[in-house]
Amino acid sequence: MIENLIWDFDGSLFNTYPAMVKLFKKALLRKGYVTSENEILSLMKDSLGKAVDFY
């Protein structure tokens, strides 16, 4: 019987970074920030919190 199950969807089964970066960039544009997707991706790969704090 399985007692615990850890599922790593992102990165194992599906790469969510492209969608996350696109939506993050769209949100930044609404607030007047212009930046590259490469910069956003670089920060997000460290952590989403780091990207949010940076901008």
N, CA, C and O atoms as a Tripos MOL2 file, in Angstrom:
@<TRIPOS>MOLECULE
protein
  220   219    55     0     0
PROTEIN
NO_CHARGES

@<TRIPOS>ATOM
      1 N           0.8400   -1.1820    0.0000 N.3       1 MET1
      2 CA          0.0000    0.0000    0.0000 C.3       1 MET1
      3 C           0.8850    1.2460    0.0000 C.2       1 MET1
      4 O           1.8720    1.3120    0.7340 O.2       1 MET1
      5 N           0.5360    2.2130   -0.8090 N.am      2 ILE2
      6 CA          1.2840    3.4710   -0.8750 C.3       2 ILE2
      7 C           0.8460    4.3810    0.2650 C.2       2 ILE2
      8 O          -0.3400    4.6660    0.4310 O.2       2 ILE2
      9 N           1.8220    4.8320    1.0460 N.am      3 GLU3
     10 CA          1.5140    5.7450    2.1420 C.3       3 GLU3
     11 C           1.7970    7.1910    1.7620 C.2       3 GLU3
     12 O           1.0640    8.0970    2.1590 O.2       3 GLU3
     13 N           2.8550    7.4040    0.9970 N.am      4 ASN4
     14 CA          3.2230    8.7580    0.5920 C.3       4 ASN4
     15 C           3.5410    8.7670   -0.8950 C.2       4 ASN4
     16 O           4.0760    7.7990   -1.4360 O.2       4 ASN4
     17 N           3.2110    9.8600   -1.5400 N.am      5 LEU5
     18 CA          3.4770    9.9870   -2.9600 C.3       5 LEU5
     19 C           3.9370   11.4130   -3.2400 C.2       5 LEU5
     20 O           3.2540   12.3770   -2.8920 O.2       5 LEU5
     21 N           5.0870   11.5350   -3.8620 N.am      6 ILE6
     22 CA          5.6040   12.8480   -4.2580 C.3       6 ILE6
     23 C           5.5580   12.8960   -5.7770 C.2       6 ILE6
     24 O           6.0960   12.0130   -6.4460 O.2       6 ILE6
     25 N           4.9250   13.9090   -6.3170 N.am      7 TRP7
     26 CA          4.7750   14.0300   -7.7590 C.3       7 TRP7
     27 C           5.4720   15.2920   -8.2340 C.2       7 TRP7
     28 O           5.1600   16.3860   -7.7630 O.2       7 TRP7
     29 N           6.4050   15.1560   -9.1540 N.am      8 ASP8
     30 CA          7.1260   16.2930   -9.7260 C.3       8 ASP8
     31 C           6.6430   16.4840  -11.1580 C.2       8 ASP8
     32 O           7.2560   15.9780  -12.0980 O.2       8 ASP8
     33 N           5.5600   17.2050  -11.3180 N.am      9 PHE9
     34 CA          4.9780   17.4320  -12.6380 C.3       9 PHE9
     35 C           5.8600   18.3480  -13.4690 C.2       9 PHE9
     36 O           6.2260   18.0070  -14.5940 O.2       9 PHE9
     37 N           6.2050   19.5080  -12.9220 N.am     10 ASP10
     38 CA          6.9710   20.5030  -13.6740 C.3      10 ASP10
     39 C           8.4160   20.0600  -13.8310 C.2      10 ASP10
     40 O           9.1030   19.7730  -12.8510 O.2      10 ASP10
     41 N           8.8590   20.0090  -15.0610 N.am     11 GLY11
     42 CA         10.2300   19.6210  -15.3460 C.3      11 GLY11
     43 C          10.3680   18.1460  -15.6650 C.2      11 GLY11
     44 O          11.2780   17.7480  -16.3920 O.2      11 GLY11
     45 N           9.4830   17.3420  -15.1350 N.am     12 SER12
     46 CA          9.5270   15.9060  -15.4270 C.3      12 SER12
     47 C           8.5760   15.5420  -16.5640 C.2      12 SER12
     48 O           8.9620   14.8760  -17.5240 O.2      12 SER12
     49 N           7.3490   15.9820  -16.4400 N.am     13 LEU13
     50 CA          6.3430   15.6490  -17.4440 C.3      13 LEU13
     51 C           5.9980   16.8260  -18.3560 C.2      13 LEU13
     52 O           5.5820   16.6310  -19.4990 O.2      13 LEU13
     53 N           6.1700   18.0260  -17.8550 N.am     14 PHE14
     54 CA          5.7760   19.2020  -18.6160 C.3      14 PHE14
     55 C           6.6650   20.3760  -18.2320 C.2      14 PHE14
     56 O           6.9010   20.6120  -17.0470 O.2      14 PHE14
     57 N           7.1600   21.1110  -19.2190 N.am     15 ASN15
     58 CA          7.9860   22.2880  -18.9640 C.3      15 ASN15
     59 C           7.0810   23.5170  -18.9090 C.2      15 ASN15
     60 O           6.6200   23.9950  -19.9460 O.2      15 ASN15
     61 N           6.8270   24.0260  -17.7170 N.am     16 THR16
     62 CA          5.9280   25.1640  -17.5600 C.3      16 THR16
     63 C           6.6230   26.5110  -17.7030 C.2      16 THR16
     64 O           5.9530   27.5420  -17.7410 O.2      16 THR16
     65 N           7.9560   26.5270  -17.7840 N.am     17 TYR17
     66 CA          8.6590   27.7990  -17.8750 C.3      17 TYR17
     67 C           8.2000   28.6860  -19.0300 C.2      17 TYR17
     68 O           7.9830   29.8780  -18.8080 O.2      17 TYR17
     69 N           8.0390   28.1740  -20.2500 N.am     18 PRO18
     70 CA          7.6100   29.0680  -21.3370 C.3      18 PRO18
     71 C           6.2870   29.7860  -21.0430 C.2      18 PRO18
     72 O           6.1720   30.9870  -21.2870 O.2      18 PRO18
     73 N           5.3080   29.0760  -20.5320 N.am     19 ALA19
     74 CA          4.0170   29.6900  -20.2100 C.3      19 ALA19
     75 C           4.1460   30.6580  -19.0410 C.2      19 ALA19
     76 O           3.5570   31.7390  -19.0620 O.2      19 ALA19
     77 N           4.9150   30.2770  -18.0190 N.am     20 MET20
     78 CA          5.0930   31.1500  -16.8560 C.3      20 MET20
     79 C           5.7860   32.4470  -17.2520 C.2      20 MET20
     80 O           5.3880   33.5250  -16.8100 O.2      20 MET20
     81 N           6.8220   32.3500  -18.0850 N.am     21 VAL21
     82 CA          7.5640   33.5410  -18.5150 C.3      21 VAL21
     83 C           6.6630   34.4590  -19.3320 C.2      21 VAL21
     84 O           6.6680   35.6750  -19.1400 O.2      21 VAL21
     85 N           5.8910   33.8760  -20.2420 N.am     22 LYS22
     86 CA          4.9980   34.6670  -21.0860 C.3      22 LYS22
     87 C           3.9750   35.4310  -20.2430 C.2      22 LYS22
     88 O           3.7520   36.6210  -20.4650 O.2      22 LYS22
     89 N           3.3610   34.7560  -19.2890 N.am     23 LEU23
     90 CA          2.3690   35.4010  -18.4240 C.3      23 LEU23
     91 C           2.9980   36.4250  -17.4930 C.2      23 LEU23
     92 O           2.4080   37.4720  -17.2270 O.2      23 LEU23
     93 N           4.1960   36.1270  -16.9960 N.am     24 PHE24
     94 CA          4.8950   37.0590  -16.1100 C.3      24 PHE24
     95 C           5.2380   38.3290  -16.8870 C.2      24 PHE24
     96 O           5.0800   39.4350  -16.3700 O.2      24 PHE24
     97 N           5.7050   38.1730  -18.1230 N.am     25 LYS25
     98 CA          6.0420   39.3260  -18.9530 C.3      25 LYS25
     99 C           4.7970   40.1670  -19.2410 C.2      25 LYS25
    100 O           4.8530   41.3960  -19.2160 O.2      25 LYS25
    101 N           3.6830   39.5040  -19.5120 N.am     26 LYS26
    102 CA          2.4190   40.2040  -19.7620 C.3      26 LYS26
    103 C           1.9910   41.0150  -18.5390 C.2      26 LYS26
    104 O           1.5350   42.1510  -18.6670 O.2      26 LYS26
    105 N           2.1400   40.4250  -17.3580 N.am     27 ALA27
    106 CA          1.8050   41.1380  -16.1190 C.3      27 ALA27
    107 C           2.7160   42.3450  -15.9200 C.2      27 ALA27
    108 O           2.2590   43.4110  -15.5070 O.2      27 ALA27
    109 N           4.0050   42.1770  -16.2150 N.am     28 LEU28
    110 CA          4.9420   43.2980  -16.0880 C.3      28 LEU28
    111 C           4.5940   44.4170  -17.0580 C.2      28 LEU28
    112 O           4.6500   45.5920  -16.6930 O.2      28 LEU28
    113 N           4.2360   44.0670  -18.2860 N.am     29 LEU29
    114 CA          3.8660   45.0800  -19.2770 C.3      29 LEU29
    115 C           2.6530   45.8860  -18.8200 C.2      29 LEU29
    116 O           2.5850   47.0940  -19.0490 O.2      29 LEU29
    117 N           1.7090   45.2290  -18.1820 N.am     30 ARG30
    118 CA          0.5200   45.9330  -17.6650 C.3      30 ARG30
    119 C           0.8960   46.9540  -16.5930 C.2      30 ARG30
    120 O           0.1960   47.9460  -16.3900 O.2      30 ARG30
    121 N           2.0060   46.6980  -15.9150 N.am     31 LYS31
    122 CA          2.4770   47.6250  -14.8800 C.3      31 LYS31
    123 C           3.5230   48.6120  -15.4170 C.2      31 LYS31
    124 O           4.0560   49.4250  -14.6620 O.2      31 LYS31
    125 N           3.8150   48.5380  -16.7260 N.am     32 GLY32
    126 CA          4.7300   49.4800  -17.3390 C.3      32 GLY32
    127 C           6.1820   49.0480  -17.3850 C.2      32 GLY32
    128 O           7.0480   49.8440  -17.7460 O.2      32 GLY32
    129 N           6.4660   47.8070  -17.0280 N.am     33 TYR33
    130 CA          7.8340   47.2950  -17.0700 C.3      33 TYR33
    131 C           8.0890   46.5720  -18.3890 C.2      33 TYR33
    132 O           7.2870   45.7440  -18.8210 O.2      33 TYR33
    133 N           9.2060   46.8920  -19.0170 N.am     34 VAL34
    134 CA          9.5950   46.2090  -20.2500 C.3      34 VAL34
    135 C          10.8970   45.4720  -19.9770 C.2      34 VAL34
    136 O          11.8740   46.0710  -19.5270 O.2      34 VAL34
    137 N          10.9080   44.1860  -20.2450 N.am     35 THR35
    138 CA         12.0950   43.3750  -20.0140 C.3      35 THR35
    139 C          12.0900   42.1970  -20.9850 C.2      35 THR35
    140 O          11.0860   41.9320  -21.6450 O.2      35 THR35
    141 N          13.1960   41.5090  -21.0650 N.am     36 SER36
    142 CA         13.2940   40.3720  -21.9790 C.3      36 SER36
    143 C          12.8230   39.0880  -21.3000 C.2      36 SER36
    144 O          12.8830   38.9450  -20.0790 O.2      36 SER36
    145 N          12.3630   38.1760  -22.1180 N.am     37 GLU37
    146 CA         11.9590   36.8720  -21.5940 C.3      37 GLU37
    147 C          13.1650   36.1220  -21.0390 C.2      37 GLU37
    148 O          13.0270   35.3490  -20.0910 O.2      37 GLU37
    149 N          14.3430   36.3400  -21.6150 N.am     38 ASN38
    150 CA         15.5510   35.6810  -21.1110 C.3      38 ASN38
    151 C          15.8760   36.1280  -19.6920 C.2      38 ASN38
    152 O          16.2810   35.3170  -18.8590 O.2      38 ASN38
    153 N          15.6970   37.4290  -19.4120 N.am     39 GLU39
    154 CA         15.9720   37.9230  -18.0630 C.3      39 GLU39
    155 C          14.9770   37.3320  -17.0670 C.2      39 GLU39
    156 O          15.3570   36.9050  -15.9770 O.2      39 GLU39
    157 N          13.7180   37.3130  -17.4470 N.am     40 ILE40
    158 CA         12.6880   36.7390  -16.5760 C.3      40 ILE40
    159 C          12.9890   35.2660  -16.3050 C.2      40 ILE40
    160 O          12.9380   34.8150  -15.1610 O.2      40 ILE40
    161 N          13.3020   34.5240  -17.3640 N.am     41 LEU41
    162 CA         13.5920   33.0990  -17.2230 C.3      41 LEU41
    163 C          14.7800   32.8590  -16.3010 C.2      41 LEU41
    164 O          14.7540   31.9600  -15.4610 O.2      41 LEU41
    165 N          15.8060   33.6590  -16.4610 N.am     42 SER42
    166 CA         16.9940   33.5140  -15.6180 C.3      42 SER42
    167 C          16.6480   33.6720  -14.1420 C.2      42 SER42
    168 O          17.1120   32.9000  -13.3030 O.2      42 SER42
    169 N          15.8360   34.6690  -13.8320 N.am     43 LEU43
    170 CA         15.4310   34.8930  -12.4410 C.3      43 LEU43
    171 C          14.5010   33.7880  -11.9490 C.2      43 LEU43
    172 O          14.6300   33.3190  -10.8190 O.2      43 LEU43
    173 N          13.5670   33.3760  -12.7970 N.am     44 MET44
    174 CA         12.6170   32.3360  -12.4040 C.3      44 MET44
    175 C          13.2890   31.0010  -12.1450 C.2      44 MET44
    176 O          12.8500   30.2390  -11.2830 O.2      44 MET44
    177 N          14.3510   30.7120  -12.8850 N.am     45 LYS45
    178 CA         15.0220   29.4350  -12.6800 C.3      45 LYS45
    179 C          15.6770   29.3750  -11.3130 C.2      45 LYS45
    180 O          15.8980   28.2890  -10.7760 O.2      45 LYS45
    181 N          15.9910   30.5340  -10.7450 N.am     46 ASP46
    182 CA         16.4790   30.5590   -9.3650 C.3      46 ASP46
    183 C          15.2820   30.3440   -8.4420 C.2      46 ASP46
    184 O          15.2670   29.4250   -7.6230 O.2      46 ASP46
    185 N          14.2770   31.2140   -8.5920 N.am     47 SER47
    186 CA         13.0050   31.0230   -7.8880 C.3      47 SER47
    187 C          12.0100   32.0640   -8.3880 C.2      47 SER47
    188 O          12.3950   33.1570   -8.8020 O.2      47 SER47
    189 N          10.7410   31.7160   -8.3470 N.am     48 LEU48
    190 CA          9.6990   32.6540   -8.7330 C.3      48 LEU48
    191 C           9.7010   33.8600   -7.7980 C.2      48 LEU48
    192 O           9.4800   34.9920   -8.2300 O.2      48 LEU48
    193 N           9.9510   33.6080   -6.5230 N.am     49 GLY49
    194 CA         10.0250   34.6970   -5.5490 C.3      49 GLY49
    195 C          11.1150   35.6940   -5.8810 C.2      49 GLY49
    196 O          10.9280   36.8970   -5.6940 O.2      49 GLY49
    197 N          12.2400   35.2250   -6.3660 N.am     50 LYS50
    198 CA         13.3350   36.1120   -6.7340 C.3      50 LYS50
    199 C          12.9180   37.0080   -7.8980 C.2      50 LYS50
    200 O          13.2340   38.1980   -7.9050 O.2      50 LYS50
    201 N          12.2150   36.4500   -8.8770 N.am     51 ALA51
    202 CA         11.7370   37.2330  -10.0100 C.3      51 ALA51
    203 C          10.7590   38.2980   -9.5450 C.2      51 ALA51
    204 O          10.8440   39.4500   -9.9730 O.2      51 ALA51
    205 N           9.8380   37.9290   -8.6800 N.am     52 VAL52
    206 CA          8.8510   38.8840   -8.1650 C.3      52 VAL52
    207 C           9.5520   39.9900   -7.3850 C.2      52 VAL52
    208 O           9.2520   41.1680   -7.5780 O.2      52 VAL52
    209 N          10.4740   39.6280   -6.5130 N.am     53 ASP53
    210 CA         11.2010   40.6250   -5.7170 C.3      53 ASP53
    211 C          12.0300   41.5550   -6.5940 C.2      53 ASP53
    212 O          12.1350   42.7470   -6.3030 O.2      53 ASP53
    213 N          12.6190   41.0280   -7.6610 N.am     54 PHE54
    214 CA         13.4650   41.8280   -8.5410 C.3      54 PHE54
    215 C          12.6630   42.9420   -9.2180 C.2      54 PHE54
    216 O          13.1220   44.0800   -9.3160 O.2      54 PHE54
    217 N          11.4760   42.5990   -9.6760 N.am     55 TYR55
    218 CA         10.6620   43.5870  -10.3860 C.3      55 TYR55
    219 C           9.7660   44.3590   -9.4620 C.2      55 TYR55
    220 O           9.0190   45.2280   -9.9110 O.2      55 TYR55
@<TRIPOS>BOND
     1     1     2 1
     2     2     3 1
     3     3     4 2
     4     3     5 am
     5     5     6 1
     6     6     7 1
     7     7     8 2
     8     7     9 am
     9     9    10 1
    10    10    11 1
    11    11    12 2
    12    11    13 am
    13    13    14 1
    14    14    15 1
    15    15    16 2
    16    15    17 am
    17    17    18 1
    18    18    19 1
    19    19    20 2
    20    19    21 am
    21    21    22 1
    22    22    23 1
    23    23    24 2
    24    23    25 am
    25    25    26 1
    26    26    27 1
    27    27    28 2
    28    27    29 am
    29    29    30 1
    30    30    31 1
    31    31    32 2
    32    31    33 am
    33    33    34 1
    34    34    35 1
    35    35    36 2
    36    35    37 am
    37    37    38 1
    38    38    39 1
    39    39    40 2
    40    39    41 am
    41    41    42 1
    42    42    43 1
    43    43    44 2
    44    43    45 am
    45    45    46 1
    46    46    47 1
    47    47    48 2
    48    47    49 am
    49    49    50 1
    50    50    51 1
    51    51    52 2
    52    51    53 am
    53    53    54 1
    54    54    55 1
    55    55    56 2
    56    55    57 am
    57    57    58 1
    58    58    59 1
    59    59    60 2
    60    59    61 am
    61    61    62 1
    62    62    63 1
    63    63    64 2
    64    63    65 am
    65    65    66 1
    66    66    67 1
    67    67    68 2
    68    67    69 am
    69    69    70 1
    70    70    71 1
    71    71    72 2
    72    71    73 am
    73    73    74 1
    74    74    75 1
    75    75    76 2
    76    75    77 am
    77    77    78 1
    78    78    79 1
    79    79    80 2
    80    79    81 am
    81    81    82 1
    82    82    83 1
    83    83    84 2
    84    83    85 am
    85    85    86 1
    86    86    87 1
    87    87    88 2
    88    87    89 am
    89    89    90 1
    90    90    91 1
    91    91    92 2
    92    91    93 am
    93    93    94 1
    94    94    95 1
    95    95    96 2
    96    95    97 am
    97    97    98 1
    98    98    99 1
    99    99   100 2
   100    99   101 am
   101   101   102 1
   102   102   103 1
   103   103   104 2
   104   103   105 am
   105   105   106 1
   106   106   107 1
   107   107   108 2
   108   107   109 am
   109   109   110 1
   110   110   111 1
   111   111   112 2
   112   111   113 am
   113   113   114 1
   114   114   115 1
   115   115   116 2
   116   115   117 am
   117   117   118 1
   118   118   119 1
   119   119   120 2
   120   119   121 am
   121   121   122 1
   122   122   123 1
   123   123   124 2
   124   123   125 am
   125   125   126 1
   126   126   127 1
   127   127   128 2
   128   127   129 am
   129   129   130 1
   130   130   131 1
   131   131   132 2
   132   131   133 am
   133   133   134 1
   134   134   135 1
   135   135   136 2
   136   135   137 am
   137   137   138 1
   138   138   139 1
   139   139   140 2
   140   139   141 am
   141   141   142 1
   142   142   143 1
   143   143   144 2
   144   143   145 am
   145   145   146 1
   146   146   147 1
   147   147   148 2
   148   147   149 am
   149   149   150 1
   150   150   151 1
   151   151   152 2
   152   151   153 am
   153   153   154 1
   154   154   155 1
   155   155   156 2
   156   155   157 am
   157   157   158 1
   158   158   159 1
   159   159   160 2
   160   159   161 am
   161   161   162 1
   162   162   163 1
   163   163   164 2
   164   163   165 am
   165   165   166 1
   166   166   167 1
   167   167   168 2
   168   167   169 am
   169   169   170 1
   170   170   171 1
   171   171   172 2
   172   171   173 am
   173   173   174 1
   174   174   175 1
   175   175   176 2
   176   175   177 am
   177   177   178 1
   178   178   179 1
   179   179   180 2
   180   179   181 am
   181   181   182 1
   182   182   183 1
   183   183   184 2
   184   183   185 am
   185   185   186 1
   186   186   187 1
   187   187   188 2
   188   187   189 am
   189   189   190 1
   190   190   191 1
   191   191   192 2
   192   191   193 am
   193   193   194 1
   194   194   195 1
   195   195   196 2
   196   195   197 am
   197   197   198 1
   198   198   199 1
   199   199   200 2
   200   199   201 am
   201   201   202 1
   202   202   203 1
   203   203   204 2
   204   203   205 am
   205   205   206 1
   206   206   207 1
   207   207   208 2
   208   207   209 am
   209   209   210 1
   210   210   211 1
   211   211   212 2
   212   211   213 am
   213   213   214 1
   214   214   215 1
   215   215   216 2
   216   215   217 am
   217   217   218 1
   218   218   219 1
   219   219   220 2
@<TRIPOS>SUBSTRUCTURE
     1 MET1         2 RESIDUE 1 A MET
     2 ILE2         6 RESIDUE 1 A ILE
     3 GLU3        10 RESIDUE 1 A GLU
     4 ASN4        14 RESIDUE 1 A ASN
     5 LEU5        18 RESIDUE 1 A LEU
     6 ILE6        22 RESIDUE 1 A ILE
     7 TRP7        26 RESIDUE 1 A TRP
     8 ASP8        30 RESIDUE 1 A ASP
     9 PHE9        34 RESIDUE 1 A PHE
    10 ASP10       38 RESIDUE 1 A ASP
    11 GLY11       42 RESIDUE 1 A GLY
    12 SER12       46 RESIDUE 1 A SER
    13 LEU13       50 RESIDUE 1 A LEU
    14 PHE14       54 RESIDUE 1 A PHE
    15 ASN15       58 RESIDUE 1 A ASN
    16 THR16       62 RESIDUE 1 A THR
    17 TYR17       66 RESIDUE 1 A TYR
    18 PRO18       70 RESIDUE 1 A PRO
    19 ALA19       74 RESIDUE 1 A ALA
    20 MET20       78 RESIDUE 1 A MET
    21 VAL21       82 RESIDUE 1 A VAL
    22 LYS22       86 RESIDUE 1 A LYS
    23 LEU23       90 RESIDUE 1 A LEU
    24 PHE24       94 RESIDUE 1 A PHE
    25 LYS25       98 RESIDUE 1 A LYS
    26 LYS26      102 RESIDUE 1 A LYS
    27 ALA27      106 RESIDUE 1 A ALA
    28 LEU28      110 RESIDUE 1 A LEU
    29 LEU29      114 RESIDUE 1 A LEU
    30 ARG30      118 RESIDUE 1 A ARG
    31 LYS31      122 RESIDUE 1 A LYS
    32 GLY32      126 RESIDUE 1 A GLY
    33 TYR33      130 RESIDUE 1 A TYR
    34 VAL34      134 RESIDUE 1 A VAL
    35 THR35      138 RESIDUE 1 A THR
    36 SER36      142 RESIDUE 1 A SER
    37 GLU37      146 RESIDUE 1 A GLU
    38 ASN38      150 RESIDUE 1 A ASN
    39 GLU39      154 RESIDUE 1 A GLU
    40 ILE40      158 RESIDUE 1 A ILE
    41 LEU41      162 RESIDUE 1 A LEU
    42 SER42      166 RESIDUE 1 A SER
    43 LEU43      170 RESIDUE 1 A LEU
    44 MET44      174 RESIDUE 1 A MET
    45 LYS45      178 RESIDUE 1 A LYS
    46 ASP46      182 RESIDUE 1 A ASP
    47 SER47      186 RESIDUE 1 A SER
    48 LEU48      190 RESIDUE 1 A LEU
    49 GLY49      194 RESIDUE 1 A GLY
    50 LYS50      198 RESIDUE 1 A LYS
    51 ALA51      202 RESIDUE 1 A ALA
    52 VAL52      206 RESIDUE 1 A VAL
    53 ASP53      210 RESIDUE 1 A ASP
    54 PHE54      214 RESIDUE 1 A PHE
    55 TYR55      218 RESIDUE 1 A TYR
